[in-house]
Amino acid sequence: MRLATRLTLLLIALAMSACTSMVPRDSLPYPLTNEASGEQVKVVAIPLPVIATSPNEGVIAGALTAFLLHNRRDEVTSLLAPQANYNQNFGTTFSLYGALYPDPEQFWEFNLSRSTRVNEDYEVRYINRALLGKKLELNLFPYYFTDGSARFFGFQSQSRKENETNYGDQEYGFTLSAGYQISRHFQLVLGERFRKVNIVQGAVTRVPFIRDLFSPPEVPGIDGFTTHAQKLAIVYSTLNSPTMPTFGGYAKISVENSSQFLGSSADYRHYEAELKGFVPIDDSRYITAFRLVYNQTLGSDVPFLERSILGGETTLRGYGRNRFIDSSYFLLNLEERIRLFRWEIFDVNADWEVAPFIDFGSVMESLDQAETRNFEFNPGIGFRAIVRPNIIGRVDMGFGKDGPAVFVGLGYPF
């Protein structure tokens, strides 16, 4: 029997049983398992309902089964999550998500998704921090997707809800970065990015199509664009974990250049400065987390999706993705991560957190033109389930002037 068939039958059997099973390691190839796995691998199958909503996508309802694979130390090293859901805009969507940690220095993530209307998503992320004696970190992310829920409201912080338009954001490309550890806390990062964007008809028919209200001269990139850019960054980090930090600081300064000479649709540059910090109290039961970011885009005829953008699950959580667009932005995120309790459920040990937060930010032409009245203040609250050392499930609800926004996903927002 072919390996793919064996894996498919295994997933179906586990989904039906919804319990803890012991599976021979030979049936679970690398990177699902590794040297730290036992001859019999503990696999916990957890069926879950899916109920989510966000400003752009609307309500999504369905079901998934999470398969958690453990090593000899009873740590979760792999997650597989087949899912089926329904949305009135996209129809029925079938997807398979995976997060694989073959060892502490490597990470694989993939998402394979297809909807009956417009939406699709095929992406893979690979991170290796063990190269050249752990001096070199490689990060590769190829992707192809179509998002039929994308929105555009116009430029500047005063873009109005009444100007909301919809389109299908169809993209393919990759990002590649290599970070070299030049000292204990400093890293030099070189990056390469290619992005090809087509603007197609969206899936939200109740909202006007973007080209019905906006034209190419006023919105560069509205007919599609290409970006080929190179990045240079300096990173300083004292974080105790790259994915689940409980204490330490992080600072990054970066510049990225897009050139028509190398195939981009326009010449422009991105400049960014970011600062993050994590302060634990009471043996990390309370962690104050903050992030401060300033981003500036300089150039002429910069495509609208290549400018400085706020809105969504990792920036202003009171708004949908790409709500505010201009030539620069200033952003402050502040949240208190509070561990409520530790609970074993379905043979899996998890920390359960609540995280009240505040997001504060604005887009602007440049920082010296910032006006206090244009800043958005988004309070909210998050709920997180954490399966150490790798998996974080998250629900964040933020409140902005357009109404509440709810985001469901994996990983911390920053």
N, C-alpha and C positions, 0 to 999 in steps of 0.2 A: 504493500500500500504506500502511495506517495506521501512524503512528509506533510505537504500542504493539506492533503485529505485527512491524515491522522490528526493534525492540529485542529482542523475544522470540526471533526467529530468529537474531539476532546472538549472543545469550547462548548459545543451544543450539550454534551453530557453534563458538564459542570453547571451550565446555566439551568438545566432542568433540576439538578439536585440541590442547588443553592446551599451548599454546605462545605465543610472542610474535607479535602481529598488528598491522598498521597499519590503522586504521579512519578513514574520512573524518569530519572533525569535524561535518559537516552531519548525520550519522547519530546523533550523540550530543548531545542538546539540553542547554541550561543547566538545572540546575547541574552536570551530569556533566562538562561542559567549560566553558571560559571564555576570556577574552582571552589568557591565558597559554598556551593550548593551540595546538599547531601545526595546519596544515591536515590533516595526517595524524596521528592520535593513537595513540601506542604503548599497546597493551592487552596486559597479561600475564595469561594464564589459568593458574591453579595449582589442579589437583585435589588435594584433601586428604581423608584419612579423618577421621571425627569419633568420638572415644572420650572420654567424659567421665563423671564421677560426682560426686555431691554428697549430703550426708546427707538432704536432702528429696526430691530427684528420683530418686535411684538411678542406675543405669548407663544411659547413652545412647550408642548406636552408629549411625553412618550415614556420610554423605559430603557434601562441599560442593565448590564450585569458587569460588575467589576471583578476581575480575577487578579488576586494578589498572590504573587509567588514569593516564598520565603527562603532564606539561606539557612545554614546550620545554626546560626545564632538567633534564629527566629526573627530576623530583620526582613522587611519587605524590599526586594531588589527589582521587582518588575510589576508593572500594572498593565493589564489589557482590558479594554472597555468597549465591547460592541454595543451599539446604540441604535434605536429606531425612534423617531419622533415625528410630530406633525405640526405644521405652522400654516396658517391661512395664506401666507404669501408664497412660500416655497413648496408647499405640498408635503409629501413624505420624504424624510431624509434618513438614509442608512449610513452609518459611519463606524469606523474602527479606530480607536485611539490607543497608543501605546507609549509608556514611559519605562525605559529599561536602564538599569544601572549595573552593568556587568562587573564593575569594580568601583571603588570610591573615586577614581580619577577619570572615569569615562561615563558618558551619558548619551543614550539614544532616545529620541522622541519622534513619533510619527503620527500623522492624522490622515486618514483616507475617508473621504466623505462625498456623497452624491445625493442631490435632491431631484425630485421629479420636475421641479421648475427652477431654472436659472442657476441655483447655487451648486458649487462643487469646490472641493478643497483637497489637494494632494501635497503634502509637505513632509520633510524629514529634517531633523536637527541632530547634529553629531558634535559632541564636545569631548576633547581628549586633553587632559591636564598633565599627562605623564611623559610627554615627549622630552628628549634631551635631558634625562635625569630630572624631570619635573620642572625644568626651566622654561619650557615652551608649552603654551596652551593654544590648541587649534579649535576653531569654531566654524562649522559649515552648516548652511541653511539653504537648500534649494526648495523651490515652491512653485506651484501653479494653483490659482484659485479664481473663482468668480463669486463676488459678493453682491447679490441683487438687492441688498438693503441699504447700500451706501447713500449718504445724504450730503447735500451742499446747500448752505444758507447764504452764501456771499462772503466777502472778506470783512475783516476788522471785528472788534469786540462788540460792535453794535449791530451785527448781522441779525436780521429779524426772523422770528419764527414764521411769519407770514410768507417769507421767501423760501421756505423749505422745498427742496427738489430731491428727486430720487434718480439713481442710475445704477447700472451694473458695473462694478469695478473688477475688470478682468485683468489679471496680472500673471506674469511668470518671470522668474529670475533667480538670483541667489545672492547671499552675502557670505563672505569668507573673511575671517580675521585670524591673525596670528599674534599672540602676546608673549613677549619674552621677558622673563623675570630678571631685571637688571640689578636688583638688590632685594633684601628681605621683604620690603613692603612696596617697592616700585616696580611697575610693569610698563614696557613700551609696546604699543599695539599698532599694527599695520592692518588695514582692511581694504577689501575690494568689494564693490557692490554693483550688480547689474539688475535693472528693473525695466520691464516692458509693460506698459499700461494701455489697455484699450477701454474706451468708455462705451458701454453697450446699454440696451434697454434694461431697466431694472425690473424688480418683481413686485414693487409696491404700487399698484395701479391707482390708488386713491391720492397719490402725491404726483405733481407734475414732473415730467422728465426734465433733466437738467438743461438740455438745449432748448426747451420750450421757454425758459425764462432768462437764460444767460447765453452769450455768444462768445466765440473764440477770442476776439480782440480784448474783451474785458476779463476773460478767465482763461489764461494760457493753460494748455494741456487738456482742454475740454474735449478735444478730438483725439486724445491719446498722446503719449509721449514716451521717450526712452531716456533712461538715466544710466550712465556708466561713471561711477565715482570712486575716488580713492580717499582713505581716511588715515589720519595719524592721531594717536591719542597717548596721553600719559596718565597712568592710573596709580593712585596710592590707596592701599587697603590694609587695614588691621582687623578685618572681619574674621570671626572664628569659623564661618561657613559661607560658601558662595551662594547657597540656596536657602538656608535656614539660619541666618545670623541671629544670635542672641546678644552679642555685644561687639563693639568695635566701630571704626569709622571708615569711610570710603570717599574718595575724591577723584574726579576725572575731568580733564580738559582735552577737548578734541577739535579737530578741524577736518572738514571733508570737502573735496573739490570735484565738481562736475564740469566736464569739458566737451564742447562740441567736437574738438579734434579727435577725441576718443569715442565718439558715437552718441553723445548725449544730445538731447533736443535743444539745450540752452547751456550757457556758461553761468555758474553760480557756485556759492560756497556756503557751507554750514559751519557755524561756530557754536560750541556748547560747553558749559561749565556745570558740573553736577556735584553735589555734596550730600552724603547720607550718613546717618548716625543711629546707633542702637544702644540704649542705656538700660541695663537690667536692674531690677530691684527684687528682693525677697527670693533669691535663688532662681531668678529668671521667671518667676510667676507673673511679674509685671514687666513689660518691655516697652519703653518709650521709643518710638521709631519716627524719624523725620527724614525728609528729602527736600532739597532746595535746588532748582534747576533754572538756568537761563539759556535760551536758544536763540540764535540770530541767523537769518538767511539773507545773503547779499547777492544781488545779480539782477539782470533784466529778463523779462519774459519767463520767470521761474514757474514751472507747472504748479497748478494749485495744490496737488497732493505732495509736492516736494517742499512746500513752505513750512513755517512753524505752526504746529497744529496742537490744539488742546481738545479734550473731550474723550470720554471712554473709561474703561475699567482700570487704567493705570495712570490717569492724569486727573481730570475733573470728573469724579464719579457721579456727579449730579446730572450729567448730560451724556448723550450718545456719542459714538466715535466721530471724530473730525468735526465737532460742532463749531469750533472757532478756528479761523485760519487767518494768518497775517505774516508779516516779515520777521516777527520775533515773538517770544513769549517768556513770561516769568511765572514760576509755579512753586508752591509750597504745599507739601503733604505732611500731615502730622497725625499719628494715630497711637493709641495706647493698646497694646496687645496683652490681654488678660487671660491667663490660663484658668479656666473655671474648674476643671477636674480632669482626671485621667480615667478612662473607661475602656474595658475590654468588650468589644462587640464582634460577634462572628469570629472569635479566636484572633482578633486583631487589636493590639493595644494602640489607643489613639489619645492625643491631647485635644481637648475641646476648648476653643478660644472665643472670646468676644472682643471686638476691636472698635470702639467708638473712634471716629476720625473726623478731620477737617481738611478739605482741599481748598486752596486759595490760589487763584491765578488769573492771568489775563493775557490775551494777545495784543500786540501793538506794532507800530511801524519800527520803533526802536525804544530802548529802555528809557532814554531821556524824554520820550513823549508819553510815558505811562501816566494815566490819570486814575486816581483812587476810585472814582465812580464807575470805572469800567471793569473793576476786578470782580470776579465771581467768588462767592463764599458758599461752599458746598459742605454742610455737615452731613454725617451719615453714621451708619453702624455696619460692622462686618461680623460674620460668623465663620469660623474656620475649624476644620477637622484635620489634625496633623498626625500622620503615621511616619514616625522617624525611622530611618534618617533621611527620607527622600520625598514623601508624598504629602501634598497640601491640597485639600479641597476648600473652596472659598465661595461665600455668598456675600456680596457687598451691596448695600442699599444707600444711595446718595440722593440728596435733595437739592435741586437747582430751580431756577426761575421757570423752566419749562415743565416742571413737575418732578415726581420721583423717578429714579432710574435704578434698576436691579441688574446686577451682573453675577453670573455663575461661572466659575472656572477653576483652574488649577494654578498653584503657585501664589506667592505673595505679590501684591501689586507693585512693590518696590523693595 
